[in-house]
Amino acid sequence: MPKQVEGRIICTTVSQNPSGKYFVSVCCTDVDIKPLEKTEAVTGIDVGIKEFAIISDGNKFDNHSHKYHSPKIILIPV
C-alpha cells in the first residue's frame, strides 16, 4: 500500500526486481519521526556467509547477494 510522502524530497530511486515489479524509494528531510516504545526484548544477530543472518530465535535469512542484483533504473535528484 503506498504511503503519503512527508517532508522535502531529496532524491528518488526507481528499481525493478527480477519478477518485474517496480519499487520507488524516496529520501526526505524535515520529517518528524515518532520514537518507538521501549521494550525489554533483546535479539542477537549472527551475520555470516552461507546465511546472511541468523537471529537468536533461530530464524535464518538467506544470502541472496550471489544470486542476482536488482538493477536500478533511475536516480532522480530533486
C-alpha positions as CSV (number, residue, x, y, z in Angstrom):
1,M,0.0,0.0,0.0
2,P,1.5,3.4,-1.0
3,K,2.4,5.8,1.8
4,Q,2.0,9.5,1.7
5,V,5.3,11.3,1.3
6,E,6.1,13.8,4.1
7,G,8.8,16.5,4.2
8,R,11.1,17.8,1.5
9,I,12.1,15.2,-1.1
10,I,15.9,14.9,-1.5
11,C,16.1,12.1,-4.1
12,T,14.1,9.2,-5.5
13,T,15.2,5.8,-6.7
14,V,13.1,3.6,-9.0
15,S,14.2,-0.1,-9.2
16,Q,12.8,-3.3,-10.6
17,N,13.2,-6.7,-9.1
18,P,13.7,-9.9,-11.1
19,S,10.0,-10.7,-11.2
20,G,9.3,-7.4,-12.9
21,K,7.8,-5.4,-10.1
22,Y,8.8,-1.8,-9.7
23,F,9.6,-0.1,-6.4
24,V,10.2,3.6,-5.6
25,S,12.3,4.7,-2.7
26,V,12.0,8.3,-1.6
27,C,14.6,10.0,0.6
28,C,13.1,13.0,2.5
29,T,14.2,15.6,5.1
30,D,12.3,17.8,7.6
31,V,10.2,14.8,8.7
32,D,9.0,14.4,12.3
33,I,9.8,10.8,13.4
34,K,7.9,9.3,16.3
35,P,10.2,7.3,18.6
36,L,9.4,3.6,19.1
37,E,8.2,2.4,22.5
38,K,11.0,0.9,24.7
39,T,10.8,-2.8,25.4
40,E,12.9,-5.2,27.4
41,A,13.3,-7.5,24.3
42,V,16.8,-8.5,23.2
43,T,17.8,-10.1,20.0
44,G,21.2,-11.5,19.0
45,I,22.2,-11.4,15.3
46,D,25.0,-13.6,13.7
47,V,26.0,-12.3,10.3
48,G,27.6,-14.9,8.1
49,I,28.5,-16.0,4.6
50,K,26.3,-19.1,4.0
51,E,23.3,-17.3,5.6
52,F,23.1,-13.5,5.5
53,A,22.0,-13.5,9.2
54,I,20.7,-15.8,11.9
55,I,18.8,-14.3,14.8
56,S,18.7,-15.6,18.4
57,D,15.2,-17.1,17.9
58,G,16.6,-19.4,15.2
59,N,15.2,-17.5,12.1
60,K,17.6,-17.6,9.2
61,F,17.8,-15.0,6.3
62,D,19.3,-16.3,3.1
63,N,22.3,-14.6,1.5
64,H,21.0,-13.6,-2.0
65,S,23.9,-11.4,-2.9
66,H,25.5,-14.2,-5.1
67,K,22.2,-14.9,-7.0
68,Y,21.3,-11.6,-8.6
69,H,21.4,-7.9,-8.2
70,S,18.3,-5.8,-8.9
71,P,19.1,-3.2,-11.5
72,K,18.5,0.4,-10.6
73,I,16.6,2.1,-13.3
74,I,16.5,5.8,-12.5
75,L,18.1,8.0,-9.8
76,I,16.4,11.4,-9.8
77,P,17.9,14.2,-7.6
78,V,15.3,16.8,-6.7
